[in-house]
Amino acid sequence: MANGFIDKARILVRAGAGGGGAVAFHREKYVAAGGPDGGDGGRGGDICLRVDEHMSTLMDFRYKRKYVAPNGLPGQGNRKSGKDGDDLTIRVPRGTVVRDAETGEIICDMAGQDTFVLCRGGRGGWGNQHFATPTRQVPHFAKAGLPGQERDVILELKLLADVGLVGFPNVGKSTLLSVVTRAQPKIANYHFTTLSPNLGVVALEEGTSFVLADIPGIIEGAAEGAGLGHDFLRHIDRCRLLIHLVDVSGSEGRDPVEDFEAINAELAQYSPELAQRPMIVAGNKVDIVAHDREALEALKAHVEKLGLPFFELSAAAHQGTRELMYAAAERLQELPPITVYEPTYVEKPKEVDMSEPPTIEVIDGTWVVDGPWLRQLMANVNFGDYESRNWFDRQLRQSGLFARLEEMGIQDGDTICLYNLEFEYQR
């Protein structure tokens, strides 16, 4: 958008790969057969999200779309492990919802937490010190590190406001916000003065306060993408209460009742749940209708028939604004807290291209298997979970790996080494 307010962005994030393990042997004067002492590779850096209270938009993600954490360093001799890759922290505004780009499912909501690990770095590969056994005292192999997790995600900013001001453009929402808070939105007598949401804190007596959001004017067709309304309707998703501001002055030849119903229809089309949100209706610019209250009285009767509270005010003249804010604060006392979206994303193992056969070597009596797809496969497996281990076993069998090992002469009880995993082969 021309004003630089960005509330949605798509980025690719990739955690660092683990460093490779080292093949090394202890060499020291007067010490015979020092044995293997290759150190492990370092862990790859994580990708973390952290809330930055000074950020109010996703502007930082407009031009930078790819974030990659550093890899872990390889291990060294003398059992020295490689240095872990530094974590990469991405700062986002509070209220950012993170979704999986493919499914749209929610991964996390940065509303109630300060830090979230979005992608975990790959484990470092084992050095040859781990592969020494009584029958294999001089292992000449180590393992490469595993790749880090990679995600394609959508960041979506949903403001954390208690009360949202809704209505057609130029009905006085920005003026009301400037009167009841210390916010200083741009105000002028033309449509779409507000090109981005504005927030302000309404402070009343005895420590009572709430956050009020001025949402850019909604027009008919907004829920289908017309005007600016569609871009910003998401910012009232979290609001516990809506104040529907209607221009009752007739200065633009509009019918207040028709305007009221048109905005409600847009809210319902965008989100039926949002249309059911508690609402207070306020007829603004009453100072202009002192001698002709017909349109104002028609709106009041229509609104009260629907069971909604109605207030008369003139934001520009500071008339009735305080009473409206007290009513909003009182209503908020009865409402549940601001919505925090629960994660709906379930981690699923990604499809791996197994068309390229892995390399198989027999080293010191151990069947050492290596290959890019195998590293990727193992990065997706939680070996502490029974179902995940079973899935891993099925993938290996479907790949034809075990059939190849049998053709090459593997026997029951022989040791298979897959990176940081060793197990005995059983038919």
Salt bridges, closest charged atoms under 4 A:
ASP7 OD2 - ARG234 NH1 2.90
ASP7 OD2 - HIS235 NE2 2.81
GLU28 OE1 - HIS26 NE2 2.71
ASP37 OD2 - HIS26 ND1 3.52
ASP40 OD2 - HIS130 NE2 2.88
ASP46 OD1 - ARG43 NH1 3.12
GLU53 OE2 - ARG94 NH2 2.76
ASP86 OD1 - LYS83 NZ 3.27
ASP87 OD1 - ARG43 NH2 3.70
GLU105 OE1 - LYS348 NZ 3.76
ASP109 OD1 - ARG238 NH2 2.79
ASP114 OD1 - ARG94 NH2 3.04
GLU150 OE1 - ARG14 NE 2.87
ASP152 OD2 - ARG10 NH2 2.69
GLU156 OE2 - LYS8 NZ 3.87
GLU156 OE1 - ARG99 NE 3.48
GLU156 OE1 - LYS158 NZ 3.52
GLU156 OE2 - ARG234 NE 3.83
ASP162 OD1 - ARG240 NH2 2.99
GLU205 OE2 - ARG322 NH2 2.62
ASP237 OD2 - LYS158 NZ 2.49
ASP247 OD2 - LYS285 NZ 3.47
GLU252 OE1 - HIS191 NE2 3.36
ASP259 OD2 - ARG254 NE 2.95
GLU261 OE2 - HIS302 NE2 2.57
GLU297 OE2 - ARG293 NH2 2.85
GLU312 OE2 - ARG293 NH2 2.83
GLU334 OE1 - ARG331 NH1 2.89
GLU347 OE1 - ARG151 NH2 2.97
ASP364 OD2 - HIS140 ND1 3.99
ASP370 OD1 - ARG375 NH1 3.32
ASP393 OD2 - ARG397 NE 3.14
GLU406 OE2 - ARG427 NH1 3.59
ASP412 OD1 - ARG427 NE 3.80
GLU422 OE2 - ARG136 NH2 2.97
